[in-house]
Amino acid sequence: MPSIFDQDLPRTEANFAPLTPLAFIERTAEVYPERLAIVYGEQRQTWRETAARARRLAGALQQAGIAKNDTVAVMLPNTPPMVEAHFGVPMAGAVLNTLNTRLEAASIAYMLDHGEAKAIIVDTEFAPVVAQALELRERPEPILVIEAHDPLDEAQAPRGDIERARARLSAMGYEDLLAGGDPAFAWVWPRDEWDAIALNYTSGTTGRPKGVVYHHRGAALNALSNILEWDMPKHPVYLWTLPMFHCNGWCFPWTIAARAGVNVCLRRVDARGMIEAMRTHGVTHYCGAPIVHAMLVHASESERAGLPRGIRAMVAAAAPPASLIEGMDRLGFDLTHVYGLTEVYGPAMVCAKHPEWAELDVAERARLNARQGVRYHLQRDARVLDPETLQPVPWDGETLGEIMFRGNITMKGYLKNPQATREAFAGGWFHSGDLAVQHPDGYIKIKDRSKDIIISGGENISSLEIEDVLYRHPDVAAAAVVARPDPKWGETPCAFIELRPGASLTAEDIVRHCRQHLAGFKIPRAVVFGELPKTSTGKIQKFELRQRTGSAQAIDV
């Protein structure tokens, strides 16, 4: 029998609206129209102007034939058109596909075909690779090409190559497109918050990359969770060091709109550019992988002169080592460690700090802050479960299980891949593939990716445990450990080490350091020195290192 609370209480437009992050820019443009929204070089753009340009983009795309659920790809750095695309594309009812600007032509061609892109907005610098990608496509349907020319572009490609590529693209100009759009375009609120808002491809370290589909509800809730995890006040000044193509910049384009903040755009990330932006614009927040923060820590005293204190930084991709935490302390920066994956909109777990941690020594703080932590406010749950039984592991900090998520901040699924979607959501949880323990206080700590566990002589060895030890050495800038085939033990740990500038270490030095902290069977049996391969977001590419194991470069110890 229906409840009295279900009778004559209908859901209507008056009392229910689907969640969407597009609402954030609409409100901010109305409430704070003249506040600064975007800074890029000498360019200054208010929220009134940014909202109008997003509406122009939406209207122009619709006039060009882009309809609901059509894919619009973008190949853009962290420039104003990238901010605008995060609003204008979904305002047209389309799905935004941000492409990694470091990809090669073959991968771009695959993604354009797999996502069935109807249009692509491309920065001039990337014209050569996009022109090649379009020629490699297998789908016959044409793609509308829109070129965003950046006057601040210092393209690394030879100008002749770019001019030839532009001729092959036959693109229309981004500003010309916007000129034909209506600044008062009446964008339509999504009928269902489950509607797709974005398509993001995984890194594709094994096989083809998978297309991760985001919905409006998840994008809105993760954007709001970013505010809650950081206690972010109104009008923050956010520096774009994190690529917006990576999980839609962890949803921060929508977060900054919700807080009526300033997007300080950086086309390229280096210590000098970051420090200058922080000094000039009063930056309050920024995000990045450990390597991004290390740029500031390792900058010279003269370069860091006048750097403001109190800036809040968010780090992901790897746990911050003690040396990084100590370095950030010296700068007066507040570092927050988050964890997530593409499938959960970027970060969906945070190592929420307790005030009393500030009184601890740096080594203990590093140990606590290295944990992945607890679920975001608006994520329903994140647990370490037994992957076979889906039962919670004991909160003892020792029993290994798999990190699993459930709730609103989880993808719709993998595009055109129902089997992978079913496997990812088996048992009503999203399976991350990350192996972890849960401590008595509920905080989760990753021990390894399931594929990164090294099984040596029947013993399970965590590569992350060894990496944590390696990072404690003051001369180690970056470290990664992978399995190396061994005729006797099956596998043994192989350590890849990137040293700090000017440092000099031997394999024996590394082993001696490890012996102080690790059981004998966990000590690396081979050491390789050199620069580590990294993604555009600073993640170390372990799949490349696995291909190298057993090479002549490895020094047996």
Phi, psi and omega in degrees: 000133182299145177287156176297337181275359175251357184262129175058030177232071188284153171277123181227175176297337181286332186235007178208132175222135177300141178288138175204141177288350177294335178297333185293316182288327179298314180294314183297321179294332178279319187274322183233055188299327184263002177286149182293134179249320186223134171237128177208109186059236177270355182285136176229132184221129181277172177290329175298314181293319182294318178296319180295320179292324176295319177294320176301315180299315180299312181295319180294322178296318178297319178298330180277003176100006178281124184244178180305134178070010170284147180269130173242113180272153174225140176236083190225144170280189180281075180236169182306319178301330178291320176298313182298324182295330181293345177248313185295319181296307179291337174297334177278359183086001183272176182246126183275125177243100180274122184264139177297122186287355178260002182288154175273168188300319184298318179293319179297316180300316179300314183293321178297319179289311183297320179277357179054048182299136176262340180208157174218132174258122187233133174290145184306322182303328185262012179303316181299314183288325178289320177301317178294319180298319180296327178286338180270351181300150177256335178287139184279341185296135180289157177241131174289123182253127181238124183259125176260107180271130182249115180295341178271001184298127171244067188301139179279335179289145177303140184301325179299320178297320181293316181297319178295320179294320179298322178295322180289330183286327184051049186273155169267153182285144179299315180293326176296320178299312181296326181299331179272359181266162183264120179294346178252020181310129183274083179294151186257127175301137180303136180295329182223129180294349175280351178302146180289140176244331184209155176233122180234133180266138175292169186292341176066042181290337174228122180069198181288144175295148180262142179271112182267124184258125177261150175248163183301319182298311181297319180297318180294316184288325177289324176300319178289324177298324177303321179295315183292319183293329182260358189047047188288122180283176174297151172057048174291159174248106190256125180266126184275082171265333175280130179297133177291343177284348183268104181053041183051044179059037183056028179073010182289337172303322179282326177299312183295325175295320180297327182262007181052046182268188180248127173269107175268107187272135174238123179290319178228149185253120170211167186300316183298314180296320179296313183295318179298317179295319180297319180290316189285321191252001179067045181302137179248334185216148170199163182230161174169170174287165181308325183297329180292315179292325180296332177302320180286317181300322185269358177294153181290161179301321180294322178295325184273002181302131178079008179291126182296149174263163177087005178290139181260127184240145178241132183238140175213183179088326175202152179294138180291123178290165182302322182297324179288317179299317179296318179296319179292325175301316181297326178284345184081023179266149177256116187256128177244130181263126177236166182215145175181193179214168177305321185292346178240037172065030185092227181287134175224012178216143183224141173276082183297122185276149176254143183306324184291343178297332183297339181274353183276161177288164189297326180295317180289321176298320179297320179297316180291317183285346179284348179285150180286334168098225189231167185296152170300156182309315190259012170267136186296315183199152171214122186221162168261116184240154170292121186295342179272314185263344185061024175266147179299141174282159176300145177276069184242001181071010183231322185285124185275138174210195181246136176290129178227145181241154165209148178136195187285335183265059179216141185304162170292323182152189180265128183299128176056029181219070185297326180294315179296324178294315179299316181295320181294328184254017183304132178076012177082018176229150170274123182271115186281334187084359179265128179270137188205173171238162176240126185278165181304333178274006178090350182286138183263141178229120178292138172255329178179162163288148181304326181277353182261357175292132179260124180255106185242113181059032181085355179265135175276126179242129177275120177295328180292326178298317179293319180298320178302319179292316181300321181292343178286344179285129186296340182265000182266119178271323180208149182211147175212143181234131177227168179283142175239128180304140181221128184295334182267312188263353185088301175216150170222157181289136173241124183259130173254126188236130171248121185272158173291154179305130178087351182278154178219118179227156173250167176301322179296325177298318180295314181297318180300318178296316182294326181298337180285344189230348188233152171296154186303321184288348179267351184289135180304136177267351177215145181229134178236126178258141177151174179291135182272141177290134183226154173282175179295341178262007175093000178287137175287132184273088183294332180297327176290322180293325178298326179292335183273341186300139183089002181283169181293345181288339184286127179263112180292141181228000000 
